[in-house]
Amino acid sequence: MVHNIINEIAPYVTQRINEWNNFSQFPLKGELWEERLSYAFNDANFPNDWQPDGNHKPGIDFSLDNEPMSFSCKSAVLKNGVLSISSYRTTKYKTLAEKLDYHDSTEAKPFSHYAIVVRDMSNKKQVCIIIDKNYINAKELSWKESRSTRGKTKGNINGWGGSSNKLSMKIQKSMSDQFWYYLDWRELVASDMCTVVCEVEGPNVRL
């Protein structure tokens, strides 16, 4: 089902990204990406509940009306084979175990998929990918404390890092205990949990 839907929306996503590139000098990201993608689904006859007022369920940017698919829309940078994505701030959870429990919970991830517009810096193109949310689970990683290596805080704990063969994560205390993901691009696009929707190239690509 997922692959059939993605095949149907692909030309419309390409069109909507190109519309933005021809309109603005700024890279496509944030709520503007949500809007473009929701329009593409509508174009392909998949109505959805996206609204321009930001009034959606926590963690969900929009859901399809007649299909069991909902999305967390993100923009991300691909450089040197690594896709970098920023995610949740978790200062209200005090221990690492609490942070990981929250990250993998349905409270934090009530959506079914990530919808990411990737800025491929090496190849000067934009890539839209859809990833099953279960590809990115914090408790599947091996975690350890990280420590500052310079300045007055040298030696102090400044966060945590987790890794596996397909991705790594960091939690940075200096950034409100924010999660950052670092995904191996080759592993990601080879996975059956990730689908490349489209690639957009040309002189108007905004990175």
N, CA and C atoms as a LAMMPS dump frame, in Angstrom:
ITEM: TIMESTEP
0
ITEM: NUMBER OF ATOMS
621
ITEM: BOX BOUNDS ff ff ff
-5.0000000000000000e+02 5.0000000000000000e+02
-5.0000000000000000e+02 5.0000000000000000e+02
-5.0000000000000000e+02 5.0000000000000000e+02
ITEM: ATOMS id mol type element x y z
1 1 1 N 0.825 -1.209 0
2 1 2 C 0 0 0
3 1 3 C 0.861 1.261 0
4 2 1 N 1.869 1.299 0.909
5 2 2 C 2.709 2.489 1.033
6 2 3 C 3.412 2.795 -0.285
7 3 1 N 4.004 1.755 -0.895
8 3 2 C 4.731 1.967 -2.14
9 3 3 C 3.79 2.409 -3.262
10 4 1 N 2.569 1.885 -3.288
11 4 2 C 1.606 2.297 -4.321
12 4 3 C 1.249 3.775 -4.179
13 5 1 N 1.03 4.201 -2.942
14 5 2 C 0.707 5.607 -2.703
15 5 3 C 1.876 6.499 -3.097
16 6 1 N 3.081 6.1 -2.705
17 6 2 C 4.263 6.909 -3.022
18 6 3 C 4.473 7.008 -4.522
19 7 1 N 4.254 5.91 -5.239
20 7 2 C 4.374 5.961 -6.698
21 7 3 C 3.394 6.951 -7.317
22 8 1 N 2.207 7.035 -6.726
23 8 2 C 1.192 7.938 -7.267
24 8 3 C 1.505 9.4 -6.979
25 9 1 N 2.099 9.674 -5.834
26 9 2 C 2.342 11.078 -5.479
27 9 3 C 3.648 11.621 -6.057
28 10 1 N 4.554 10.736 -6.49
29 10 2 C 5.903 11.156 -6.877
30 10 3 C 5.936 12.328 -7.866
31 11 1 N 5.192 12.271 -8.989
32 11 2 C 5.282 13.396 -9.931
33 11 3 C 4.751 14.704 -9.36
34 12 1 N 3.78 14.59 -8.457
35 12 2 C 3.208 15.794 -7.858
36 12 3 C 4.148 16.405 -6.824
37 13 1 N 4.869 15.563 -6.088
38 13 2 C 5.866 16.081 -5.146
39 13 3 C 6.954 16.821 -5.919
40 14 1 N 7.416 16.222 -7.007
41 14 2 C 8.419 16.879 -7.855
42 14 3 C 7.921 18.237 -8.332
43 15 1 N 6.689 18.27 -8.785
44 15 2 C 6.104 19.519 -9.283
45 15 3 C 6.036 20.571 -8.191
46 16 1 N 5.593 20.169 -7.006
47 16 2 C 5.432 21.133 -5.916
48 16 3 C 6.778 21.641 -5.404
49 17 1 N 7.801 20.792 -5.402
50 17 2 C 9.144 21.246 -5.009
51 17 3 C 9.671 22.233 -6.041
52 18 1 N 9.49 21.918 -7.31
53 18 2 C 9.96 22.817 -8.36
54 18 3 C 9.229 24.158 -8.325
55 19 1 N 7.944 24.134 -7.991
56 19 2 C 7.206 25.396 -7.847
57 19 3 C 7.87 26.29 -6.811
58 20 1 N 8.247 25.673 -5.695
59 20 2 C 8.906 26.457 -4.639
60 20 3 C 10.253 26.984 -5.124
61 21 1 N 11.035 26.12 -5.747
62 21 2 C 12.358 26.525 -6.202
63 21 3 C 12.29 27.674 -7.206
64 22 1 N 11.247 27.675 -8.031
65 22 2 C 11.093 28.734 -9.023
66 22 3 C 10.538 30.019 -8.426
67 23 1 N 10.018 29.905 -7.193
68 23 2 C 9.396 31.061 -6.539
69 23 3 C 10.346 31.762 -5.58
70 24 1 N 11.155 30.977 -4.83
71 24 2 C 11.908 31.533 -3.716
72 24 3 C 13.398 31.208 -3.803
73 25 1 N 14.205 32.063 -3.201
74 25 2 C 15.643 31.825 -3.088
75 25 3 C 15.98 30.988 -1.859
76 26 1 N 15.009 30.785 -0.966
77 26 2 C 15.262 30.072 0.283
78 26 3 C 15.053 28.569 0.121
79 27 1 N 15.833 27.751 0.832
80 27 2 C 15.61 26.297 0.805
81 27 3 C 14.23 25.943 1.344
82 28 1 N 13.653 24.887 0.822
83 28 2 C 12.341 24.417 1.248
84 28 3 C 12.48 23.625 2.539
85 29 1 N 11.842 24.081 3.609
86 29 2 C 11.893 23.356 4.878
87 29 3 C 10.772 23.838 5.795
88 30 1 N 10.68 23.193 6.987
89 30 2 C 9.702 23.597 7.988
90 30 3 C 8.268 23.46 7.516
91 31 1 N 7.436 24.4 7.965
92 31 2 C 6.009 24.339 7.636
93 31 3 C 5.759 24.546 6.149
94 32 1 N 6.697 25.169 5.454
95 32 2 C 6.543 25.327 4.003
96 32 3 C 6.649 23.982 3.294
97 33 1 N 7.506 23.092 3.823
98 33 2 C 7.592 21.733 3.278
99 33 3 C 6.315 20.961 3.582
100 34 1 N 5.773 21.091 4.791
101 34 2 C 4.491 20.453 5.111
102 34 3 C 3.43 20.851 4.082
103 35 1 N 3.363 22.145 3.81
104 35 2 C 2.363 22.654 2.875
105 35 3 C 2.549 22.065 1.483
106 36 1 N 3.788 22.097 0.971
107 36 2 C 4.06 21.554 -0.371
108 36 3 C 3.649 20.087 -0.457
109 37 1 N 4.027 19.31 0.577
110 37 2 C 3.737 17.88 0.54
111 37 3 C 2.246 17.604 0.647
112 38 1 N 1.557 18.335 1.494
113 38 2 C 0.11 18.137 1.612
114 38 3 C -0.587 18.454 0.301
115 39 1 N -0.126 19.491 -0.405
116 39 2 C -0.698 19.825 -1.709
117 39 3 C -0.463 18.688 -2.708
118 40 1 N 0.732 18.099 -2.657
119 40 2 C 1.047 17 -3.58
120 40 3 C 0.121 15.808 -3.332
121 41 1 N -0.148 15.499 -2.072
122 41 2 C -1.093 14.416 -1.774
123 41 3 C -2.485 14.761 -2.297
124 42 1 N -2.902 16.001 -2.106
125 42 2 C -4.201 16.413 -2.638
126 42 3 C -4.235 16.293 -4.158
127 43 1 N -3.143 16.709 -4.808
128 43 2 C -3.071 16.623 -6.263
129 43 3 C -3.28 15.187 -6.748
130 44 1 N -2.776 14.226 -5.952
131 44 2 C -2.869 12.809 -6.331
132 44 3 C -4.141 12.148 -5.801
133 45 1 N -5.085 12.975 -5.334
134 45 2 C -6.381 12.485 -4.821
135 45 3 C -6.25 11.704 -3.52
136 46 1 N -5.33 12.163 -2.663
137 46 2 C -5.237 11.659 -1.294
138 46 3 C -5.476 12.835 -0.355
139 47 1 N -6.755 13.153 -0.073
140 47 2 C -7.043 14.297 0.802
141 47 3 C -6.457 14.088 2.194
142 48 1 N -6.121 15.195 2.839
143 48 2 C -5.481 15.12 4.149
144 48 3 C -5.925 16.293 5.003
145 49 1 N -5.524 16.27 6.276
146 49 2 C -6.048 17.243 7.226
147 49 3 C -5.082 18.39 7.524
148 50 1 N -4.073 18.615 6.669
149 50 2 C -3.146 19.712 6.937
150 50 3 C -3.869 21.045 6.918
151 51 1 N -3.538 21.905 7.899
152 51 2 C -4.101 23.244 7.975
153 51 3 C -2.963 24.253 8.141
154 52 1 N -3.102 25.468 7.619
155 52 2 C -2.025 26.456 7.707
156 52 3 C -1.928 27.163 9.05
157 53 1 N -2.651 26.687 10.058
158 53 2 C -2.615 27.349 11.365
159 53 3 C -1.749 26.612 12.379
160 54 1 N -1.074 25.537 11.949
161 54 2 C -0.228 24.799 12.883
162 54 3 C -0.998 24.013 13.917
163 55 1 N -2.309 23.936 13.775
164 55 2 C -3.148 23.287 14.784
165 55 3 C -3.338 21.811 14.428
166 56 1 N -2.287 21.018 14.691
167 56 2 C -2.387 19.593 14.443
168 56 3 C -1.996 18.827 15.707
169 57 1 N -2.19 17.542 15.699
170 57 2 C -1.858 16.728 16.861
171 57 3 C -0.363 16.791 17.141
172 58 1 N 0.033 16.73 18.418
173 58 2 C 1.464 16.743 18.734
174 58 3 C 2.205 15.635 17.992
175 59 1 N 3.264 16.011 17.284
176 59 2 C 4.082 15.032 16.576
177 59 3 C 3.616 14.722 15.176
178 60 1 N 2.363 15.032 14.847
179 60 2 C 1.817 14.741 13.524
180 60 3 C 1.611 16.05 12.773
181 61 1 N 2.195 16.157 11.592
182 61 2 C 2.004 17.357 10.789
183 61 3 C 0.769 17.259 9.909
184 62 1 N 0.477 16.074 9.394
185 62 2 C -0.825 15.841 8.78
186 62 3 C -1.046 14.348 8.586
187 63 1 N -2.329 13.984 8.435
188 63 2 C -2.745 12.598 8.222
189 63 3 C -3.58 12.515 6.959
190 64 1 N -3.507 11.389 6.271
191 64 2 C -4.38 11.167 5.122
192 64 3 C -5.784 10.823 5.619
193 65 1 N -6.78 11.324 4.914
194 65 2 C -8.157 11.146 5.362
195 65 3 C -8.628 9.7 5.246
196 66 1 N -8.215 9.006 4.178
197 66 2 C -8.789 7.696 3.88
198 66 3 C -7.768 6.564 3.887
199 67 1 N -6.565 6.828 4.382
200 67 2 C -5.513 5.816 4.451
201 67 3 C -4.839 5.9 5.818
202 68 1 N -4.344 4.778 6.345
203 68 2 C -3.713 4.783 7.672
204 68 3 C -2.261 5.264 7.626
205 69 1 N -2.079 6.481 7.109
206 69 2 C -0.751 7.073 7.027
207 69 3 C -0.785 8.49 7.59
208 70 1 N 0.189 8.797 8.438
209 70 2 C 0.336 10.137 8.998
210 70 3 C 1.819 10.46 9.03
211 71 1 N 2.142 11.771 9.054
212 71 2 C 3.507 12.167 8.76
213 71 3 C 4.067 13.187 9.75
214 72 1 N 5.327 12.98 10.068
215 72 2 C 6.145 14.014 10.684
216 72 3 C 7.072 14.534 9.595
217 73 1 N 6.881 15.779 9.194
218 73 2 C 7.618 16.345 8.066
219 73 3 C 8.878 17.05 8.554
220 74 1 N 9.995 16.744 7.919
221 74 2 C 11.267 17.314 8.317
222 74 3 C 12.094 17.675 7.092
223 75 1 N 13.002 18.621 7.277
224 75 2 C 14.042 18.856 6.286
225 75 3 C 15.362 18.446 6.921
226 76 1 N 16.3 18.009 6.086
227 76 2 C 17.552 17.477 6.616
228 76 3 C 18.657 17.673 5.596
229 77 1 N 19.89 17.624 6.079
230 77 2 C 21.061 17.811 5.23
231 77 3 C 21.783 16.481 5.06
232 78 1 N 22.112 16.163 3.806
233 78 2 C 22.924 14.991 3.48
234 78 3 C 24.3 15.485 3.045
235 79 1 N 25.325 15.026 3.773
236 79 2 C 26.69 15.438 3.464
237 79 3 C 27.634 14.309 3.811
238 80 1 N 28.523 13.988 2.882
239 80 2 C 29.521 12.923 3.082
240 80 3 C 28.872 11.597 3.482
241 81 1 N 27.731 11.313 2.899
242 81 2 C 27.077 10.03 3.118
243 81 3 C 26.292 9.906 4.399
244 82 1 N 26.121 11.013 5.149
245 82 2 C 25.396 10.987 6.42
246 82 3 C 24.246 11.986 6.371
247 83 1 N 23.051 11.51 6.716
248 83 2 C 21.862 12.36 6.779
249 83 3 C 21.669 12.822 8.213
250 84 1 N 21.697 14.142 8.44
251 84 2 C 21.587 14.719 9.785
252 84 3 C 20.196 15.309 9.985
253 85 1 N 19.528 14.903 11.07
254 85 2 C 18.155 15.33 11.339
255 85 3 C 18.042 15.749 12.801
256 86 1 N 17.479 16.91 13.048
257 86 2 C 17.215 17.322 14.429
258 86 3 C 15.838 16.832 14.856
259 87 1 N 15.692 16.57 16.169
260 87 2 C 14.425 16.017 16.655
261 87 3 C 14.084 16.583 18.03
262 88 1 N 13.524 15.738 18.915
263 88 2 C 12.89 16.179 20.15
264 88 3 C 13.861 16.829 21.139
265 89 1 N 13.333 17.814 21.869
266 89 2 C 13.988 18.325 23.067
267 89 3 C 13.396 17.603 24.263
268 90 1 N 14.249 17.192 25.192
269 90 2 C 13.774 16.273 26.241
270 90 3 C 14.214 16.69 27.642
271 91 1 N 14.281 17.993 27.916
272 91 2 C 14.756 18.437 29.234
273 91 3 C 13.846 17.982 30.369
274 92 1 N 12.577 17.762 30.109
275 92 2 C 11.681 17.382 31.213
276 92 3 C 11.893 15.941 31.667
277 93 1 N 12.625 15.169 30.883
278 93 2 C 12.95 13.79 31.271
279 93 3 C 14.38 13.785 31.806
280 94 1 N 14.557 13.374 33.04
281 94 2 C 15.818 13.611 33.744
282 94 3 C 16.883 12.557 33.475
283 95 1 N 16.501 11.311 33.302
284 95 2 C 17.497 10.264 33.098
285 95 3 C 17.54 9.846 31.635
286 96 1 N 18.653 9.221 31.248
287 96 2 C 18.755 8.723 29.875
288 96 3 C 17.655 7.709 29.587
289 97 1 N 17.382 6.821 30.529
290 97 2 C 16.352 5.802 30.315
291 97 3 C 14.993 6.446 30.046
292 98 1 N 14.674 7.511 30.785
293 98 2 C 13.402 8.202 30.577
294 98 3 C 13.352 8.858 29.193
295 99 1 N 14.465 9.417 28.768
296 99 2 C 14.524 10.064 27.462
297 99 3 C 14.316 9.039 26.341
298 100 1 N 14.96 7.888 26.469
299 100 2 C 14.836 6.861 25.44
300 100 3 C 13.427 6.281 25.414
301 101 1 N 12.851 6.074 26.592
302 101 2 C 11.47 5.576 26.664
303 101 3 C 10.516 6.545 25.968
304 102 1 N 10.697 7.833 26.248
305 102 2 C 9.835 8.831 25.619
306 102 3 C 10.025 8.831 24.105
307 103 1 N 11.284 8.834 23.68
308 103 2 C 11.569 8.914 22.242
309 103 3 C 10.849 7.832 21.448
310 104 1 N 10.835 6.609 21.957
311 104 2 C 10.268 5.483 21.216
312 104 3 C 8.783 5.274 21.472
313 105 1 N 8.185 6.123 22.298
314 105 2 C 6.781 5.93 22.672
315 105 3 C 5.836 6.443 21.595
316 106 1 N 4.59 5.982 21.649
317 106 2 C 3.572 6.489 20.729
318 106 3 C 3.2 7.931 21.071
319 107 1 N 3.492 8.361 22.292
320 107 2 C 3.282 9.773 22.638
321 107 3 C 4.19 10.66 21.792
322 108 1 N 5.452 10.268 21.659
323 108 2 C 6.403 11.053 20.874
324 108 3 C 6.248 10.8 19.384
325 109 1 N 5.875 9.574 19.025
326 109 2 C 5.773 9.219 17.608
327 109 3 C 4.387 8.647 17.292
328 110 1 N 3.353 9.488 17.333
329 110 2 C 2.003 9.012 17.021
330 110 3 C 1.746 8.882 15.517
331 111 1 N 2.694 9.305 14.706
332 111 2 C 2.591 9.24 13.25
333 111 3 C 3.087 7.888 12.747
334 112 1 N 2.871 7.612 11.468
335 112 2 C 3.334 6.34 10.896
336 112 3 C 4.658 6.479 10.154
337 113 1 N 4.949 7.673 9.608
338 113 2 C 6.132 7.851 8.772
339 113 3 C 6.754 9.236 8.948
340 114 1 N 8.056 9.279 8.734
341 114 2 C 8.736 10.549 8.513
342 114 3 C 8.668 10.873 7.017
343 115 1 N 8.414 12.136 6.698
344 115 2 C 8.465 12.612 5.311
345 115 3 C 9.537 13.697 5.262
346 116 1 N 10.642 13.394 4.611
347 116 2 C 11.822 14.255 4.714
348 116 3 C 12.212 14.791 3.346
349 117 1 N 12.414 16.104 3.267
350 117 2 C 13.033 16.69 2.092
351 117 3 C 14.51 16.877 2.424
352 118 1 N 15.327 16.181 1.668
353 118 2 C 16.768 16.108 1.925
354 118 3 C 17.489 17.093 1.019
355 119 1 N 18.392 17.876 1.6
356 119 2 C 19.258 18.745 0.817
357 119 3 C 20.597 18.026 0.643
358 120 1 N 20.779 17.45 -0.522
359 120 2 C 21.996 16.687 -0.834
360 120 3 C 23.08 17.674 -1.261
361 121 1 N 23.966 18 -0.326
362 121 2 C 24.939 19.057 -0.56
363 121 3 C 26.015 18.633 -1.557
364 122 1 N 26.353 17.355 -1.591
365 122 2 C 27.42 16.887 -2.474
366 122 3 C 26.971 16.838 -3.931
367 123 1 N 25.718 16.454 -4.155
368 123 2 C 25.217 16.293 -5.52
369 123 3 C 24.294 17.416 -5.973
370 124 1 N 24.127 18.418 -5.096
371 124 2 C 23.357 19.614 -5.434
372 124 3 C 21.947 19.27 -5.919
373 125 1 N 21.237 18.492 -5.096
374 125 2 C 19.863 18.153 -5.447
375 125 3 C 19.03 17.987 -4.188
376 126 1 N 17.732 17.975 -4.367
377 126 2 C 16.786 17.705 -3.291
378 126 3 C 16.204 16.311 -3.495
379 127 1 N 16.075 15.588 -2.398
380 127 2 C 15.542 14.23 -2.448
381 127 3 C 14.42 14.132 -1.419
382 128 1 N 13.261 13.669 -1.843
383 128 2 C 12.16 13.417 -0.903
384 128 3 C 12.138 11.937 -0.566
385 129 1 N 12.157 11.617 0.724
386 129 2 C 12.089 10.233 1.172
387 129 3 C 10.989 10.073 2.212
388 130 1 N 10.414 8.887 2.242
389 130 2 C 9.433 8.5 3.263
390 130 3 C 10.043 7.34 4.055
391 131 1 N 10.106 7.482 5.39
392 131 2 C 10.723 6.467 6.243
393 131 3 C 9.713 5.979 7.266
394 132 1 N 9.572 4.673 7.401
395 132 2 C 8.777 4.102 8.479
396 132 3 C 9.347 4.567 9.819
397 133 1 N 8.478 5.018 10.718
398 133 2 C 8.967 5.584 11.976
399 133 3 C 9.802 4.595 12.78
400 134 1 N 9.584 3.299 12.596
401 134 2 C 10.305 2.298 13.385
402 134 3 C 11.733 2.073 12.902
403 135 1 N 12.126 2.747 11.842
404 135 2 C 13.528 2.686 11.437
405 135 3 C 14.412 3.427 12.442
406 136 1 N 13.817 4.404 13.142
407 136 2 C 14.575 5.255 14.056
408 136 3 C 14.08 5.028 15.481
409 137 1 N 14.649 4.049 16.161
410 137 2 C 14.291 3.725 17.541
411 137 3 C 15.514 3.852 18.43
412 138 1 N 15.411 4.708 19.437
413 138 2 C 16.57 5.02 20.278
414 138 3 C 17.022 3.835 21.12
415 139 1 N 16.079 3.023 21.577
416 139 2 C 16.452 1.936 22.502
417 139 3 C 17.127 0.767 21.799
418 140 1 N 17.2 0.804 20.465
419 140 2 C 17.928 -0.228 19.733
420 140 3 C 19.433 0.053 19.669
421 141 1 N 19.833 1.255 20.103
422 141 2 C 21.234 1.663 20.013
423 141 3 C 21.988 1.349 21.304
424 142 1 N 23.297 1.332 21.205
425 142 2 C 24.166 1.224 22.38
426 142 3 C 24.541 2.638 22.803
427 143 1 N 24.254 2.989 24.068
428 143 2 C 24.412 4.354 24.539
429 143 3 C 25.538 4.489 25.558
430 144 1 N 26.168 5.677 25.57
431 144 2 C 27.15 6.011 26.601
432 144 3 C 27.191 7.524 26.773
433 145 1 N 27.709 7.953 27.93
434 145 2 C 27.827 9.381 28.196
435 145 3 C 28.898 9.998 27.291
436 146 1 N 28.687 11.268 26.928
437 146 2 C 29.736 12.031 26.243
438 146 3 C 30.191 13.157 27.169
439 147 1 N 31.441 13.564 27.033
440 147 2 C 32.021 14.57 27.925
441 147 3 C 32.663 15.697 27.127
442 148 1 N 32.616 16.869 27.706
443 148 2 C 33.228 18.032 27.086
444 148 3 C 34.744 17.854 27.004
445 149 1 N 35.329 18.323 25.913
446 149 2 C 36.776 18.147 25.711
447 149 3 C 37.542 19.457 25.779
448 150 1 N 36.868 20.559 26.104
449 150 2 C 37.577 21.837 26.137
450 150 3 C 36.909 22.81 27.097
451 151 1 N 37.634 23.893 27.395
452 151 2 C 37.09 24.982 28.196
453 151 3 C 36.895 24.629 29.658
454 152 1 N 36.136 25.485 30.334
455 152 2 C 35.905 25.328 31.771
456 152 3 C 35.125 24.07 32.104
457 153 1 N 34.364 23.562 31.14
458 153 2 C 33.55 22.368 31.398
459 153 3 C 34.253 21.085 30.958
460 154 1 N 35.512 21.169 30.607
461 154 2 C 36.246 19.987 30.137
462 154 3 C 36.118 18.849 31.141
463 155 1 N 35.726 17.691 30.648
464 155 2 C 35.548 16.515 31.495
465 155 3 C 34.149 16.326 32.03
466 156 1 N 33.312 17.362 31.936
467 156 2 C 31.933 17.258 32.424
468 156 3 C 31.051 16.567 31.389
469 157 1 N 30.014 15.872 31.882
470 157 2 C 29.064 15.231 30.976
471 157 3 C 28.29 16.304 30.205
472 158 1 N 28.305 16.226 28.884
473 158 2 C 27.572 17.203 28.076
474 158 3 C 26.473 16.567 27.224
475 159 1 N 26.224 15.265 27.472
476 159 2 C 25.168 14.593 26.746
477 159 3 C 25.405 13.098 26.67
478 160 1 N 24.766 12.462 25.691
479 160 2 C 24.886 11.026 25.487
480 160 3 C 24.978 10.746 23.998
481 161 1 N 25.574 9.631 23.664
482 161 2 C 25.629 9.198 22.283
483 161 3 C 25.241 7.742 22.159
484 162 1 N 24.52 7.414 21.087
485 162 2 C 24.119 6.036 20.836
486 162 3 C 24.427 5.669 19.402
487 163 1 N 24.711 4.393 19.142
488 163 2 C 25.072 4.011 17.778
489 163 3 C 24.665 2.576 17.467
490 164 1 N 24.487 2.329 16.18
491 164 2 C 24.29 0.991 15.626
492 164 3 C 24.956 0.997 14.257
493 165 1 N 24.785 -0.076 13.502
494 165 2 C 25.433 -0.117 12.191
495 165 3 C 24.733 0.758 11.158
496 166 1 N 23.51 1.208 11.43
497 166 2 C 22.771 1.976 10.427
498 166 3 C 22.579 3.444 10.795
499 167 1 N 22.71 3.764 12.086
500 167 2 C 22.531 5.15 12.487
501 167 3 C 23.166 5.401 13.841
502 168 1 N 23.349 6.669 14.137
503 168 2 C 23.768 7.07 15.476
504 168 3 C 22.895 8.238 15.913
505 169 1 N 22.889 8.479 17.218
506 169 2 C 22.138 9.595 17.781
507 169 3 C 22.992 10.298 18.827
508 170 1 N 22.708 11.573 19.022
509 170 2 C 23.291 12.334 20.115
510 170 3 C 22.18 13.056 20.855
511 171 1 N 22.36 13.185 22.156
512 171 2 C 21.509 14.059 22.966
513 171 3 C 22.434 15.124 23.526
514 172 1 N 22.155 16.395 23.211
515 172 2 C 23.063 17.474 23.568
516 172 3 C 22.455 18.34 24.662
517 173 1 N 23.095 18.341 25.829
518 173 2 C 22.592 19.121 26.956
519 173 3 C 22.532 20.614 26.643
520 174 1 N 23.507 21.102 25.858
521 174 2 C 23.549 22.531 25.551
522 174 3 C 22.41 22.97 24.64
523 175 1 N 21.681 22.016 24.095
524 175 2 C 20.572 22.327 23.183
525 175 3 C 19.266 21.738 23.715
526 176 1 N 19.007 21.957 25.003
527 176 2 C 17.766 21.49 25.64
528 176 3 C 17.6 19.979 25.551
529 177 1 N 18.711 19.26 25.7
530 177 2 C 18.689 17.795 25.628
531 177 3 C 18.023 17.311 24.344
532 178 1 N 18.389 17.967 23.253
533 178 2 C 17.788 17.642 21.958
534 178 3 C 18.423 16.403 21.338
535 179 1 N 17.558 15.557 20.757
536 179 2 C 18.025 14.417 19.975
537 179 3 C 18.468 14.889 18.585
538 180 1 N 19.595 14.345 18.118
539 180 2 C 20.035 14.492 16.738
540 180 3 C 20.27 13.111 16.164
541 181 1 N 19.821 12.905 14.931
542 181 2 C 20.01 11.628 14.246
543 181 3 C 21.071 11.784 13.156
544 182 1 N 21.865 10.734 12.987
545 182 2 C 22.864 10.691 11.92
546 182 3 C 22.723 9.331 11.235
547 183 1 N 22.078 9.335 10.056
548 183 2 C 21.727 8.098 9.371
549 183 3 C 22.692 7.827 8.222
550 184 1 N 23.169 6.598 8.155
551 184 2 C 23.993 6.189 7.025
552 184 3 C 23.103 6.139 5.778
553 185 1 N 23.421 6.967 4.787
554 185 2 C 22.544 7.133 3.629
555 185 3 C 22.39 5.85 2.833
556 186 1 N 23.485 5.147 2.603
557 186 2 C 23.404 3.92 1.804
558 186 3 C 22.554 2.871 2.5
559 187 1 N 22.752 2.719 3.805
560 187 2 C 21.94 1.768 4.574
561 187 3 C 20.474 2.166 4.534
562 188 1 N 20.222 3.465 4.642
563 188 2 C 18.85 3.954 4.684
564 188 3 C 18.101 3.669 3.387
565 189 1 N 18.643 4.101 2.263
566 189 2 C 17.9 3.969 0.999
567 189 3 C 17.847 2.517 0.523
568 190 1 N 18.716 1.657 1.061
569 190 2 C 18.658 0.229 0.713
570 190 3 C 17.626 -0.517 1.552
571 191 1 N 17.144 0.107 2.624
572 191 2 C 16.204 -0.538 3.526
573 191 3 C 14.803 -0.564 2.928
574 192 1 N 14.059 -1.627 3.233
575 192 2 C 12.665 -1.683 2.774
576 192 3 C 11.754 -0.813 3.631
577 193 1 N 12.336 -0.124 4.637
578 193 2 C 11.572 0.806 5.471
579 193 3 C 11.701 2.248 4.977
580 194 1 N 12.436 2.43 3.881
581 194 2 C 12.619 3.761 3.305
582 194 3 C 12.313 3.711 1.818
583 195 1 N 11.595 4.71 1.319
584 195 2 C 11.31 4.82 -0.104
585 195 3 C 11.688 6.211 -0.589
586 196 1 N 12.457 6.256 -1.658
587 196 2 C 12.757 7.534 -2.303
588 196 3 C 11.58 7.909 -3.191
589 197 1 N 10.964 9.04 -2.902
590 197 2 C 9.805 9.497 -3.67
591 197 3 C 10.259 10.153 -4.972
592 198 1 N 11.206 11.07 -4.872
593 198 2 C 11.676 11.776 -6.055
594 198 3 C 12.998 12.454 -5.779
595 199 1 N 13.683 12.823 -6.852
596 199 2 C 14.904 13.612 -6.785
597 199 3 C 14.724 14.809 -7.708
598 200 1 N 15.116 15.982 -7.22
599 200 2 C 14.95 17.214 -7.987
600 200 3 C 16.325 17.838 -8.197
601 201 1 N 16.668 18.04 -9.456
602 201 2 C 17.952 18.63 -9.806
603 201 3 C 17.728 19.865 -10.672
604 202 1 N 18.819 20.565 -10.984
605 202 2 C 18.707 21.703 -11.881
606 202 3 C 19.215 22.99 -11.26
607 203 1 N 19.288 24.047 -12.043
608 203 2 C 19.883 25.301 -11.569
609 203 3 C 19.093 25.998 -10.479
610 204 1 N 17.811 25.677 -10.334
611 204 2 C 16.983 26.354 -9.331
612 204 3 C 16.901 25.609 -8.007
613 205 1 N 17.6 24.502 -7.864
614 205 2 C 17.572 23.774 -6.586
615 205 3 C 18.102 24.663 -5.476
616 206 1 N 17.364 24.714 -4.369
617 206 2 C 17.711 25.578 -3.228
618 206 3 C 18.263 24.735 -2.093
619 207 1 N 19.523 24.973 -1.742
620 207 2 C 20.171 24.211 -0.684
621 207 3 C 20.54 25.1 0.493
